[in-house]
């Protein structure tokens, strides 16, 4: 059964949250697609993932590259699973894909201070529940650690 995790950003940026979540996915041996809603944003995330830490980088590519099927992390703007990923991250108000059931896990990361992002997340929650997916909601505590909320 597909798990859908909702990560509610408060007082933090996607750029600070996404790399550790991607690192954990790779540690588990998962391939990943990160879906945004614009090519400009994908290009910005691409640059960030190469330089977010001086002593590390995340192996990834944009969906436009010739060997996209071989990439452990693919940054994309459209539906589809070019690298046979088990996990799909939805950022920048990207919506739940029609083939969500083909993933082990879908992770929606949304800005809690953005009304449009909240509306997209609520619609995805309702859609996920109606499709029988396991859903969980995550929020940070006062120390900035992710806590599962009920």
TALINCOR-V511518 format. One record per residue. N is the residue number from 0. BURIAL is I if it has 9 or more other ideal C-beta (glycine too) atoms within 8 Angstrom, else O. Layout:
# TALINCOR-V511518
<<N;BURIAL> <N;BURIAL>>
This chain:
# TALINCOR-V511518
<<0;O> <1;I> <2;I> <3;I> <4;I> <5;I> <6;I> <7;I> <8;I> <9;O> <10;O> <11;O> <12;O> <13;I> <14;I> <15;O> <16;I> <17;I> <18;I> <19;O> <20;I> <21;I> <22;I> <23;O> <24;I> <25;I> <26;O> <27;O> <28;O> <29;I> <30;I> <31;I> <32;I> <33;I> <34;I> <35;I> <36;O> <37;O> <38;O> <39;O> <40;I> <41;I> <42;I> <43;O> <44;I> <45;I> <46;O> <47;I> <48;I> <49;O> <50;O> <51;I> <52;O> <53;O> <54;O> <55;O> <56;O> <57;I> <58;O> <59;I> <60;I> <61;I> <62;I> <63;O> <64;O> <65;O> <66;O> <67;I> <68;O> <69;O> <70;I> <71;O> <72;I> <73;I> <74;I> <75;I> <76;I> <77;O> <78;O> <79;O> <80;I> <81;I> <82;I> <83;O> <84;I> <85;I> <86;I> <87;I> <88;I> <89;I> <90;I> <91;O> <92;I> <93;I> <94;O> <95;I> <96;I> <97;O> <98;O> <99;I> <100;O> <101;O> <102;I> <103;O> <104;I> <105;I> <106;I> <107;I> <108;I> <109;I> <110;O> <111;I> <112;O> <113;I> <114;O> <115;O> <116;I> <117;I> <118;O> <119;I> <120;I> <121;O> <122;I> <123;I> <124;I> <125;O> <126;I> <127;I> <128;I> <129;O> <130;I> <131;O> <132;I> <133;O> <134;I> <135;I> <136;I> <137;I> <138;I> <139;I> <140;O> <141;O> <142;O> <143;O> <144;O> <145;O> <146;O> <147;O> <148;O> <149;O>>
